[in-house]
Amino acid sequence: MLGRHVRQFGEKLVRRQPVEPRDESEIPTPHLNIFSLVVFGVNRTLRVGVYILAGAVAVYVAGPAIIISLLVAGIFNLLSGFYLTELGARVPHSGSVYFYSYVTMGQLYAFITGWTLILPLVLATAYLTRAWSYTFDSLIGNHISQVLEGTFSEHMPSFLAPYPDFVALALVLLMAGLVLLGVQVTELVRKLSAGFNVLVLSFVILSGFIKGDLHNWQLTEQDYKLATSGSSDSYSLGLLGSGGFVPFGFEGILRGAAMPFYSYFGLNAIITAGKETPNPQHFIPWSLGIFSSSCFLTYSGVTAALTLMMPFYQIHPYSPLPQAFHHVGWAPAGYLVAVVILCALLYSLLVVMLALSRLIGAMAEDGLLFRGLGQIYARRGTPLVAVLVSATLSGILAVLFKIFHLVELMSVGVLLSYFLVTLSVLVLRYQPDQSFSKKEKAEEEIQLKHTAEESPLESVPEAGTSNPLKSLWDPVSPTPTLKSGQIVYGCAFLLVLLLTILSLLLALWPSQVFSGDPGFTAGAVLLLLLIAGITAIIWRQPQNPSPLPFRVPALPVLPVLSIFVNVYLMMQMSSVTWAQFGIRNVVGLAIYFGHGIRHSLEFKSDPQQQCSDSRPWMNTPLVLNPLKHRK
């Protein structure tokens, strides 16, 4: 009896959301090419990180070596894009990462993915509004920050911002009102914005190389001491490491690589739109490669110009580019760049708030979050409660927390979401064919039930079960079976555990591991041998031969490498960030097991409920009125 209840509980956790294949008339006519996809992704990406994030990472984390950090982040973002492409290729509908996870991996995995994605979106909203406030304040001479800091700084705890940013709170509420009113951005405005954005970035890069000084990449400790004694504009005093191009060492490069992951979020837009191309298997990889290269060249060009124009420890972390132009004597250019940044941040804020309301509304409609969050404002067709709740949370964070702390916590969420996507692809490639159709899934469940009732004690085991150890290395079937799929599941989660332990070892005690300390070195070598052995077992299992529009190459080695990098970069975050992230995940799991598992559509199994993703507002990243035409 207990075993049956445990089994039923486990089945609820992995219950997948079925979808109905679309009719030919519903499938969009392929009309996009590689250039269209690249422009689409770049237009959504080259705004936030290139203007704001680069300054904070250069000051606090990596120095001029942020260029190397951006290269590392770009490479592994590209790989993450490949994994997300294969995950989306398994589902006959376009949608979000949350939707793909629900269809392929099951309910609990989908909730964890969706809850993980909510965090960076909420934090991105707070981060963007705080960055807008800093930029606006610098444009008017920092009068707002001086007044607020003089009034509140003595009463603020050390782990919070020096002063509450009420400008950021007002901006969040204003943008929430615009989203509720169903504001739209026309295609013409978007194209003009993208073109003007490219011109300004080109001007920044060119100006930096004209006014830059190569000595700023060769700073010594003496230069730093002179700046400490004679300037009040140094924001990282006491943090300088060895000086030169890599002042914070190799650890700074790795930690800096973890920060800009969110800056490449445009690859999600490419993957969603890639299904509207005539040849996704060819177009999407090339588009992702060109997109990642373009973003890296732009990011590295801007950061190189910024760190050449002034010493990295004198860069203003929250308004870097305008202050850099003031530093070199080009004040009018600084004001122009500040205005462009304000406009770009407003656009990015609208896109992020819309994506956040979509995600919360989708999870509420599926029952995994409280259904009240999915309430629709009938006159405008926008998710009223989801927008208000997300804006309130983002506003609180923007008022109280430092912008760098928001970025660090946001990076953990982005890295974890990429980790979940990579793990999904690794596991799914070795599973038997999945039935996405609701009708086929119901027929399979009825057939299995009848089989169990007719011969509950006469089930025939799979071939090869008499020797489980042999099946680990020599599967008897050339195609995936239930048993081989379970082996991959077990090996994948064991791999995650071992890679996490190895990452902790390398992050906390790197000097002991690489200096030849017997205990630490032997532990690292043993972990590597176990990881290699488990990877070999997965490699020996049969892969699903079903054709897909796109398949990630070099399985299982490439996903294992990506999982290790994601986990290791997450380990670079501070213990305070991890504590807050852990508390947030505990709250999420409490919501799921206390509410979501009992109220989800899949648990209720209503035969009249349409479980396909008929929410066009989940699949239209260009339109800022997502529920207007909702069915």
Residue pairs with C-beta under 8 A, 6 or more apart in sequence:
12 107
12 597
12 603
13 106
13 107
13 108
13 597
14 105
14 106
14 107
14 108
14 109
15 106
15 107
15 602
15 603
16 102
16 103
16 104
16 105
16 106
16 107
16 434
16 441
16 602
17 99
17 102
17 103
17 107
17 110
17 366
17 601
17 602
17 611
17 613
18 103
18 435
18 436
18 437
18 438
18 441
18 611
18 612
19 91
19 92
19 93
19 103
19 436
19 437
19 438
19 611
19 612
19 613
20 437
20 438
20 439
20 612
21 92
21 436
21 437
22 92
22 93
28 275
28 276
29 276
30 276
30 277
30 278
31 276
32 40
32 273
32 274
32 276
32 277
32 283
33 277
33 283
34 283
34 286
34 287
34 290
36 273
37 270
37 273
37 274
37 277
37 283
37 284
37 287
37 291
38 270
38 287
38 290
38 291
38 294
39 194
40 266
40 269
40 270
40 273
41 266
41 267
41 269
41 270
41 287
41 291
42 194
42 266
42 291
42 294
42 295
43 190
43 193
43 194
43 197
43 266
44 265
44 266
44 269
44 351
44 621
45 263
45 264
45 265
45 266
45 291
45 295
46 197
46 198
46 201
46 295
46 298
47 197
47 344
47 345
47 347
47 348
48 124
48 127
48 128
48 131
48 262
48 263
48 344
48 345
48 348
49 260
49 262
49 263
49 264
49 299
50 201
50 263
50 298
50 299
50 302
51 131
51 320
51 321
51 341
51 344
51 345
52 131
52 135
52 318
52 319
52 320
52 341
52 345
53 259
53 260
53 262
53 263
53 407
54 66
54 260
54 299
54 302
54 303
54 306
54 320
55 306
55 315
55 316
55 317
55 318
55 319
55 320
55 321
56 259
56 317
56 318
56 320
56 403
56 404
56 407
57 66
57 69
57 256
57 259
57 260
57 407
58 64
58 66
58 303
58 306
58 307
58 312
58 315
58 320
59 235
59 236
59 312
59 313
59 315
59 317
60 235
60 236
60 239
60 317
60 404
61 69
61 248
61 252
61 255
61 256
61 259
62 68
62 69
62 246
62 248
62 252
62 253
62 255
62 256
63 245
63 246
63 247
63 248
63 252
63 307
63 312
64 216
64 217
64 245
64 246
64 247
64 303
64 304
64 307
64 312
65 245
65 246
65 247
65 248
65 252
65 253
65 256
66 256
66 303
66 307
67 300
67 303
67 304
68 246
68 253
68 256
68 257
69 253
69 254
69 255
69 256
69 257
69 259
69 260
70 257
70 260
70 296
70 299
70 300
70 303
71 296
71 300
72 253
72 254
72 257
73 257
73 258
73 259
73 260
73 261
73 263
73 264
74 264
74 292
74 293
74 295
74 296
74 299
75 292
76 257
76 261
76 418
76 562
76 565
76 566
77 261
77 264
77 267
77 292
77 418
78 267
78 288
78 289
78 292
79 422
79 558
79 562
80 267
80 418
80 421
80 422
80 562
81 267
81 270
81 271
81 288
81 292
82 285
82 288
82 550
82 552
83 418
83 421
83 422
83 424
83 425
83 552
83 559
83 562
84 97
84 100
84 267
84 268
84 271
84 421
85 271
85 274
85 280
85 284
85 285
85 288
85 550
85 552
86 425
86 429
86 548
86 550
86 551
86 552
87 97
87 100
87 101
87 104
87 421
87 424
87 425
87 428
88 94
88 95
88 100
88 271
88 272
88 275
89 280
89 548
89 549
89 550
89 551
90 100
90 103
90 104
90 428
90 434
90 548
91 99
91 100
91 103
91 104
91 436
92 436
93 99
93 612
93 613
93 619
94 272
94 275
94 619
95 272
95 613
95 618
95 619
96 117
96 358
96 359
96 362
96 618
97 113
97 117
97 268
97 417
97 421
98 110
98 113
98 114
98 117
98 359
98 362
98 363
99 110
99 362
99 613
99 618
100 424
101 109
101 110
101 113
101 114
101 420
101 421
101 424
102 109
102 110
102 366
103 436
104 424
104 428
104 434
105 113
105 424
105 427
105 428
107 368
107 596
107 597
107 600
107 602
107 603
108 592
109 420
109 424
110 368
111 363
111 368
111 588
111 592
111 596
112 420
112 588
113 417
113 420
113 421
114 359
114 362
114 363
114 368
115 585
115 588
115 591
115 592
116 413
116 416
116 417
116 420
117 359
117 413
117 417
118 356
118 359
118 360
119 409
119 410
119 412
119 413
119 581
119 584
120 262
120 410
120 411
120 413
120 414
120 417
121 352
121 355
121 356
121 359
121 390
122 356
122 390
122 393
122 394
122 397
123 394
123 397
123 406
123 407
123 409
123 410
123 413
124 262
124 352
124 410
125 172
125 349
125 352
125 353
125 356
125 390
125 391
125 394
125 398
126 168
126 172
126 394
126 395
126 397
126 398
126 401
126 406
127 398
127 403
127 406
127 407
127 410
128 345
128 348
128 349
128 352
129 165
129 168
129 169
129 171
129 172
129 175
129 349
129 394
129 395
129 398
130 165
130 168
130 318
130 398
130 403
130 406
131 318
131 345
131 403
132 168
132 171
132 342
132 345
132 346
132 349
133 144
133 165
133 167
133 168
133 171
133 398
134 145
134 318
134 319
134 403
135 318
135 319
135 322
135 338
135 341
135 342
135 345
136 144
136 167
136 342
137 143
137 144
137 145
137 167
137 319
138 316
138 319
138 322
138 323
138 338
139 322
139 335
139 338
139 339
139 342
144 167
145 163
148 163
148 164
148 165
148 166
149 162
149 163
151 163
152 162
152 163
152 164
153 162
153 163
156 162
156 163
156 164
159 576
160 400
160 401
160 402
161 399
161 400
161 401
161 402
161 403
164 399
164 400
165 398
165 399
166 399
168 395
168 398
168 399
169 395
169 398
169 399
171 349
172 391
172 394
172 395
172 398
173 391
173 395
175 346
175 349
175 350
175 353
175 391
176 353
176 387
176 388
176 390
176 391
178 350
179 350
179 353
179 354
179 357
179 382
179 387
179 624
180 377
180 380
180 382
180 384
180 387
180 388
181 380
181 382
182 380
182 381
182 382
182 624
182 625
182 628
183 350
183 624
183 625
184 623
184 624
184 625
185 347
185 350
185 624
187 622
190 622
193 343
193 344
193 347
196 340
197 340
197 344
200 336
200 337
200 340
201 298
201 301
201 302
203 333
204 302
204 305
204 321
204 337
205 298
205 301
205 302
205 304
205 305
207 305
207 309
207 325
207 330
207 333
208 301
208 302
208 304
208 305
208 306
208 308
208 309
208 324
209 304
209 305
209 308
211 308
211 309
211 328
211 330
212 304
212 305
212 308
212 309
213 308
213 309
214 308
216 307
216 308
216 309
216 310
216 311
216 312
217 244
217 245
217 307
217 308
218 244
218 245
219 243
219 244
219 247
219 311
219 312
220 243
220 244
221 240
221 243
223 243
223 311
224 240
224 243
224 313
227 234
227 311
227 313
227 314
228 234
228 237
231 314
233 314
233 316
234 313
234 314
235 313
235 314
235 315
235 316
235 317
236 312
236 313
237 313
239 248
239 313
240 247
240 313
241 247
241 248
241 249
241 252
242 249
246 252
246 253
247 312
248 255
248 256
251 510
251 572
254 568
254 569
254 572
255 569
255 572
255 573
257 569
258 411
258 415
258 569
258 570
258 572
258 573
259 407
259 408
259 411
260 299
261 411
261 414
261 415
261 418
261 569
262 410
262 411
262 414
263 295
263 299
264 292
264 295
265 414
266 291
266 295
267 288
267 291
267 292
268 621
269 621
270 284
270 287
270 288
270 291
271 284
271 288
272 619
272 621
273 621
274 280
274 283
274 284
274 287
275 549
277 283
277 284
280 549
280 550
281 549
281 550
284 550
285 550
302 321
306 315
306 320
306 321
306 324
307 315
309 324
309 325
309 327
309 328
310 324
310 327
310 328
314 327
315 323
315 324
316 322
316 323
317 403
317 404
318 403
319 338
321 334
321 337
321 338
321 341
322 334
322 335
322 337
322 338
322 341
323 334
324 334
325 331
325 333
325 334
325 337
326 334
350 624
351 621
351 624
353 387
353 390
353 391
353 394
354 624
354 626
355 621
356 386
356 390
357 382
357 383
357 386
357 387
357 390
357 626
358 383
358 617
358 618
358 626
360 369
360 373
360 374
360 383
360 386
360 389
360 390
361 373
361 374
361 383
361 386
361 615
361 617
361 627
362 615
362 618
363 369
363 373
364 370
364 371
364 372
364 373
364 374
364 386
365 371
365 374
365 615
366 600
366 601
366 602
367 596
367 599
367 600
367 601
367 603
367 604
368 592
368 596
368 599
368 600
369 591
369 595
369 596
370 591
370 595
371 599
372 385
373 383
373 385
373 386
373 389
374 383
374 385
374 386
375 383
375 384
375 385
375 386
376 382
376 383
376 384
376 627
376 630
377 383
377 384
380 625
380 627
380 628
381 625
381 627
381 628
381 629
381 630
382 625
382 626
382 627
383 627
397 406
398 406
405 577
408 573
408 574
408 577
409 577
409 580
409 581
411 573
412 570
412 573
412 577
412 578
412 581
413 581
415 566
415 569
415 570
416 566
416 570
418 562
418 566
419 563
419 566
419 567
419 570
422 559
422 562
422 563
422 566
423 492
423 496
423 559
423 563
425 552
425 555
425 559
426 488
426 492
426 538
426 555
426 556
426 559
426 560
426 563
427 488
427 489
427 492
428 434
428 544
429 543
429 544
429 551
429 552
429 555
430 480
430 484
430 485
430 488
430 538
430 541
430 542
430 543
430 544
431 480
431 485
431 488
431 544
432 479
432 480
432 481
432 482
432 485
432 544
433 544
433 546
435 441
435 444
438 611
438 612
451 459
452 459
462 481
462 482
462 483
463 476
463 477
464 470
464 471
464 475
464 476
464 477
464 483
465 471
465 483
471 483
471 484
471 487
472 487
472 537
472 540
473 537
473 540
474 540
475 481
475 484
475 540
475 541
475 542
477 484
477 542
478 542
479 542
479 544
479 545
480 541
480 542
480 543
480 544
481 542
484 541
484 542
487 537
487 541
488 538
488 541
491 534
491 537
491 538
492 538
494 534
495 531
495 534
495 535
495 538
495 560
495 563
496 563
496 567
498 527
498 530
498 531
498 534
499 531
499 560
499 563
499 564
499 567
500 567
501 527
502 524
502 527
502 528
502 531
502 564
503 564
503 567
503 568
503 570
503 571
504 571
505 513
505 520
505 523
505 524
505 527
506 513
506 524
506 568
506 571
507 568
507 571
507 572
508 571
509 520
512 519
512 520
512 521
513 520
513 521
513 524
514 521
531 560
535 556
535 557
535 560
538 556
539 555
539 556
539 557
543 555
552 558
552 559
597 603
601 609
601 611
602 611
613 619
614 631
615 630
616 626
616 629
616 630
616 631
617 623
617 626
617 627
617 630
618 626
620 626
